[in-house]
Amino acid sequence: MVKDQIGSPTYTKDFINMLRGVITSNQYGIYHIANRGSCSRYEFAQAIMMYLKGETPKVLPIQSEEIPMAAIRPKYSALSSTKAQLLCGRIMPTWQKSSKEVYGYRDDVSIDGELFW
């Protein structure tokens, strides 16, 4: 999994909730909307596997140059939603928090020290 491309994974539900606020504000302009924080594709894959299986995955990091691609991908494409957040008066959740919701991970439920999700 590519380790040198950084972005902002974003949950569609979070995006739509913020977009609704931007649209109804009637404040025209360019707004970036993304979950807070950034990670590499490698880190995102690791998090997904942890949320799904509860274990550190056996995913190997590689560099972009190791995969032949028709289009060159940017190394850093993380977005900041500060302008939209200020306009709407709410903060986007982190990509980690939203990813846990998407993949059904519950780190707040345990029985006898065992995690259940």
C-alpha positions in Angstrom: 0.0 0.0 0.0 1.3 3.4 -0.9 2.9 5.2 2.0 4.0 8.5 0.4 0.6 9.8 -0.7 -1.2 11.8 2.0 -4.8 12.8 1.9 -7.9 13.4 4.0 -10.3 10.4 4.1 -13.8 11.7 4.4 -17.1 10.1 5.4 -19.9 11.0 2.9 -22.3 11.5 5.8 -20.0 14.1 7.4 -19.5 15.8 4.0 -23.2 16.0 3.3 -24.0 17.4 6.7 -21.4 20.2 6.3 -22.3 20.8 2.7 -25.9 21.4 3.7 -24.8 24.1 6.1 -22.6 25.8 3.4 -25.5 25.7 0.9 -28.1 27.1 3.2 -25.8 29.9 4.3 -26.0 31.7 1.0 -22.3 32.6 1.4 -20.9 31.9 -2.0 -17.3 30.9 -2.5 -14.9 28.0 -2.7 -15.1 25.6 0.3 -13.1 22.5 1.1 -14.9 19.9 3.1 -13.1 16.9 4.5 -12.8 15.1 7.8 -10.1 16.6 10.1 -6.6 15.2 10.0 -4.6 13.4 7.3 -2.9 10.1 6.7 -1.2 8.1 4.0 -3.1 5.4 2.0 -1.0 2.9 3.9 -2.1 4.3 7.3 -5.7 4.4 6.2 -5.6 0.7 5.1 -4.1 -0.2 8.5 -6.8 1.6 10.3 -9.6 0.0 8.3 -8.1 -3.5 8.9 -7.8 -2.7 12.6 -11.5 -1.5 12.8 -12.7 -4.6 10.9 -10.5 -7.3 12.3 -9.2 -5.9 15.6 -5.6 -6.7 14.6 -2.6 -5.0 13.0 -2.7 -6.0 9.3 0.1 -7.4 7.4 0.2 -4.7 4.8 3.5 -3.6 3.4 4.2 0.0 2.7 5.6 1.0 -0.7 6.5 4.2 -2.6 4.4 5.6 -5.4 7.2 5.0 -7.9 6.9 1.3 -7.3 3.5 1.1 -9.0 3.1 2.0 -12.7 0.2 4.5 -13.0 -1.3 6.2 -16.0 -1.7 9.4 -14.0 0.7 11.0 -11.5 -0.9 11.4 -8.1 0.1 14.3 -5.8 2.1 13.4 -2.7 0.1 15.7 -0.5 -3.6 16.3 -1.1 -5.0 16.8 2.4 -7.7 19.4 2.7 -8.6 21.9 5.5 -12.3 22.6 6.2 -11.6 25.6 8.3 -13.6 28.1 6.2 -16.6 25.8 6.0 -16.4 25.0 9.7 -16.3 28.7 10.7 -19.2 29.4 8.4 -21.4 26.6 9.7 -20.3 26.9 13.4 -19.4 23.2 13.7 -16.3 21.1 13.5 -15.8 18.1 11.1 -15.0 14.9 13.0 -11.5 13.4 12.6 -11.1 10.8 9.8 -10.4 8.2 12.6 -13.6 8.8 14.4 -15.7 8.7 11.3 -13.9 5.6 10.0 -14.7 3.8 13.2 -18.4 4.7 12.6 -18.3 3.5 9.0 -16.7 0.2 9.9 -18.8 -0.4 13.0 -15.8 -0.3 15.4 -16.8 0.2 19.1 -13.9 1.0 21.4 -16.3 2.0 24.2 -17.9 -1.4 24.7 -16.1 -4.1 26.7 -17.0 -7.1 28.8 -14.3 -8.4 31.2 -11.7 -6.4 29.4 -12.6 -7.9 26.0 -13.5 -5.5 23.1 -16.8 -6.2 21.4 -17.8 -4.4 18.2 
